[in-house]
């Protein structure tokens, strides 16, 4: 099956077809990125409600924020795999696809006959990517896994938050981590298949993906050493590196990385050059140990300036800094606008803004097609597979497919 949406310039995954039994974030984020590169992504959804992420909220003109983010450029096939007629559709699809992605409940894909082992003999070039919470072996294999639970199991909560209370990340970082590793692993598997001619199986667990991201705090706590302390939005082991209030009520984020910058910060921003030699603050380890006293000094100095003035002073001193933006500030970020990083995509609710994928290429334009309505492409896909109008209507009557 060829890509349904041609491009003026060839994309890396033109001609690749992905079939995904996906829900929530990890697998949809993976497959959306494959679609960005030109792959045709056919998303199987339950005819009654579809991907349950469609119902998380109604914040985007009645559509779910999660679904809008992770599902553009896909085709929605409303198919109830528990119905016998639907299995026939699946059997016609399998020989035509290159990649199968699934993040169903543990064991569900295998019960449907969609494990790599069950498919390999008939479809030797097929790449199967299984995304799960904990992997398909071990004592946690059948344990339910959601993003916050994995953040907890992976130790993320133990180093995130304030000294008094742990906090989760504001984005679905465990899902995103698993989706990114699934995406990059599928690209590697496609490269390998080009050499060997054979497909392969990819086993991605959310826990292992998140633990990989925890490498710094784990090694910091190596061999029983104390872990990084929870320090709110400030860095746990480098200081000053975090948010500081300005006199006008604004907040400025700044970060010092070395002793040269510390001296410049004291001289040009704080206007207190003697602090650079203060024995409480003359090395990062001592600044970190005495952060409360140093914070009081910095806050007192910044109280005489607005946030814009603090940022101007930091820029003049070439000290790294940032504004603490809210979501409105990100939507209107001048850097994103200046680089033309916004596009528009279609949706059941009309045209919506969408960020172009990171990693802009000089060779091709990323695919930015519409977010599908539930079952929008069912009839077209079935016709492509050789089903006639009467057969399609019969499948509807059997409730094997959606309307």
Secondary structure, 3 states (H helix, E strand, C coil): CCCCCCCCCCCCCCCCEEEEECCCCHHHHHHHHHHHCCCEEEEEECCCCCCHHHHCCCCECCECHHHHHHCECEEEEEECCCCHHHHHHHHHHHCCCCEEEECCCCCHHHHCCCCHHHHHCCCCCCEEEEEECCCCCCCCCCCCCCHHHHHHHCCCHHHCECCCCECCCCCCHHHHHHHHHHHHHHHHHHHHHHHHCCCCEEEEEHHHHHHHHCHHHHHHCHHHCCCCCCCCCCCCCCCCEEEEECCCCCEEEEECCCHHHHHHHHHHHCCCHHHHHCCCCCCHHHHHHCHHHHHHHHHHHHCCCCHHHHHHHHHHCCCEEEECCCHHHHHCCHHHHHCCCEEEECCCCCCEEEECCCCCCCCCCCCCCCECCCCCCHHHHHHHCCCCHHHHHHHHHCCCECC
